[in-house]
Amino acid sequence: MRKKKGFSLIEVIIAIAILAVALVAIVPVFTNYLQTNSSTEERTQAVALTQERMEELRLRDPMSLPTSGTETVTVVRGGKSYIVRTTYCSNASLCDAATRHVKVRVERGGKKVYEAETVFTKVR
């Protein structure tokens, strides 16, 4: 009797089937990981953009801020484009001669990624 060299066709088909089952189980997990990672990166960038905008405004005299309206700026970070909207006094009860209500909203692809609001006032 002669010794076999290599694999038979049946052995190769079974090995491929086992590999296919393993890949079917792994691919959805990997895809979910990529989506989660991407959305986390987007949110992290949006939070950073919001903090930067709030810091820019904090350094200004609150009375120099508008009493109404919206400013829109497009910023590119990490190869992705974000829209940063700054809205002044959308809640009129929080705006007066000494205070300004400010809302900063970061969007990507027409959807809100992050939003924060505060009231600026002049310290005497």
GUTIFI-734629 format. One line per 8 residues: number of its first residue (from 1); for each residue x, y, z of N, C-alpha, C. Coordinates in steps of 0.2 Angstrom, whole numbers. Each point is the difference from the previous one (the first is absolute). Layout:
residues N
NUM = X,Y,Z,X,Y,Z,X,Y,Z  ...
//
This chain:
residues 124
1 = 4,-6,0,-4,6,0,4,6,0  -2,5,-4,4,6,-1,-3,5,5  5,5,3,-2,5,4,-3,6,-4  -5,3,3,-3,5,-3,4,7,1  0,4,-5,3,6,0,-5,5,-1  -1,5,4,-5,6,-1,-7,-2,3  -5,4,-2,-6,-1,3,-5,-2,-6  -5,-4,2,-5,-2,-5,-5,6,-1
9 = -4,-1,-5,-5,6,-2,-5,0,6  -2,-5,3,-5,0,6,3,4,5  6,-1,2,4,3,6,0,8,-2  2,2,-6,0,7,-2,-7,3,1  -5,-3,-2,-7,3,0,-2,1,7  2,-5,4,-2,0,7,4,6,4  6,1,-2,4,5,3,-3,7,-2  -2,1,-6,-2,6,-3,-7,1,3
17 = -4,-5,1,-7,1,4,1,3,7  5,-3,3,1,2,7,3,7,0  4,2,-4,3,7,-1,-6,4,-1  -5,-1,-5,-5,4,-1,-5,1,6  -1,-5,4,-4,1,6,3,4,4  7,0,1,3,4,5,0,7,-2  1,1,-7,-1,7,-3,-7,3,1  -5,-4,-1,-7,3,1,-1,2,7
25 = 3,-3,5,0,2,7,4,6,2  5,1,-4,5,5,2,-2,7,-3  -2,0,-7,-1,6,-4,-5,4,4  -6,-2,2,-4,5,3,3,3,7  3,-3,3,4,2,6,5,6,-2  4,-2,-5,5,5,-2,-4,7,-3  -5,-1,-4,-4,5,-3,-3,5,6  -3,-4,5,-3,4,6,6,4,3
33 = 6,-3,1,5,4,3,2,6,-4  1,-1,-7,2,6,-4,-6,6,1  -6,-2,0,-5,5,0,0,3,7  1,-3,6,1,2,6,6,5,1  5,-2,-3,6,4,0,-1,6,-4  -3,0,-5,-1,6,-5,-5,5,4  -5,-2,3,-5,4,3,4,3,7  4,-4,3,3,3,6,5,5,-2
41 = 4,-1,-6,4,5,-2,-3,7,-2  -6,-1,-3,-4,6,-2,-2,4,6  -3,-4,5,-2,4,6,6,3,4  6,-3,0,5,3,3,2,6,-4  0,0,-6,2,6,-4,-5,6,1  -7,-2,0,-5,4,1,1,4,7  1,-4,5,1,3,7,6,5,0  5,-2,-3,6,4,0,-1,7,-4
49 = -4,-1,-5,-2,6,-4,-4,5,4  -5,-3,4,-5,3,4,4,4,6  5,-4,3,4,3,5,4,6,-3  3,-1,-6,4,6,-3,-4,6,-1  -6,-1,-3,-4,5,-1,-3,4,6  -1,-4,5,-2,3,7,6,4,3  6,-3,-1,5,4,3,2,6,-4  -1,0,-6,0,7,-4,-4,5,2
57 = -7,-2,1,-5,4,3,1,3,7  3,-5,4,1,2,7,6,6,1  4,0,-5,5,5,0,-2,7,-2  -6,0,-3,-3,6,-2,-4,4,5  -1,6,0,-5,3,4,-7,-2,-2  -4,-3,5,-6,-2,-1,-5,5,-4  1,6,2,-4,6,-3,1,1,-7  6,-3,-2,2,1,-8,-3,-6,-4
65 = -3,-5,4,-3,-5,-4,-7,2,-3  -2,-2,-5,-7,2,-3,-6,-2,5  -5,3,-1,-6,-1,4,-5,-5,-4  2,-2,-6,-4,-4,-4,4,-3,-6  -3,-5,-3,3,-2,-6,5,-7,1  2,-2,-6,4,-6,0,6,1,-5  6,-2,3,6,0,-4,2,-8,-2  1,-1,-6,2,-7,-3,7,0,-3
73 = 4,-5,3,6,-1,-3,1,-7,-2  4,-1,-5,1,-7,-2,8,-2,2  1,-5,4,7,-2,2,1,-7,-2  6,-1,-3,2,-7,-2,5,-2,5  -1,-6,3,4,-3,5,0,-8,-2  6,-2,0,1,-7,-1,-3,-3,-7  0,5,-4,-2,-2,-7,-8,1,0  -3,2,5,-7,0,0,-2,7,1
81 = -6,2,-3,-2,7,0,-6,0,5  1,5,4,-5,2,5,-3,7,0  -6,1,1,-3,6,0,-1,2,8  2,6,1,0,3,7,-5,6,0  -6,-1,3,-5,5,1,0,3,7  1,7,0,0,4,6,-7,4,0  -4,-1,4,-7,3,1,0,5,6  -1,6,-1,0,5,5,-8,1,3
89 = -1,0,6,-6,2,3,-6,-4,-2  1,-6,-2,-6,-4,-2,-6,-1,6  3,1,6,-5,0,6,1,8,2  -5,4,-2,0,7,1,0,1,8  -3,-4,4,0,2,7,7,-1,3  5,-3,-3,6,0,2,5,5,-2  -3,5,-4,4,5,-3,-2,7,2  4,4,3,-2,7,2,6,4,-1
97 = 0,6,3,6,5,-1,6,-3,3  0,-5,4,7,-2,3,1,-8,-2  -4,-3,-3,1,-7,-2,-2,-2,-7  3,-5,-2,-1,-3,-7,-1,-8,1  -5,-2,-3,-1,-7,0,3,-3,-7  4,-5,0,4,-2,-6,-1,-8,0  -2,-2,-6,0,-7,-2,4,-2,-5  4,-5,0,5,-2,-5,-2,-7,-2
105 = -1,-1,-6,-3,-7,-3,5,-2,-5  3,-6,0,4,-3,-5,-4,-5,-4  0,1,-6,-3,-5,-5,5,-3,-5  -2,-6,-2,4,-3,-5,-5,-4,-4  0,1,-7,-5,-3,-4,-7,1,1  -1,7,3,-7,2,1,-3,-2,7  4,-4,3,-3,-3,7,4,3,6  -3,1,5,3,3,6,5,-5,3
113 = 6,2,1,5,-5,3,1,2,8  0,7,1,0,2,7,-2,7,1  -3,2,6,-2,6,1,1,2,7  1,6,1,1,3,7,-2,7,0  -3,2,6,-2,7,1,2,3,6  1,6,1,2,4,6,-2,7,0  0,3,6,-1,7,0,6,4,2  2,5,-4,6,4,2,-2,6,3
121 = 4,2,5,-2,6,3,7,4,2  -1,6,1,6,4,1,1,0,8  6,-1,2,2,0,7,2,7,2  -3,3,5,2,7,1,6,0,5
//
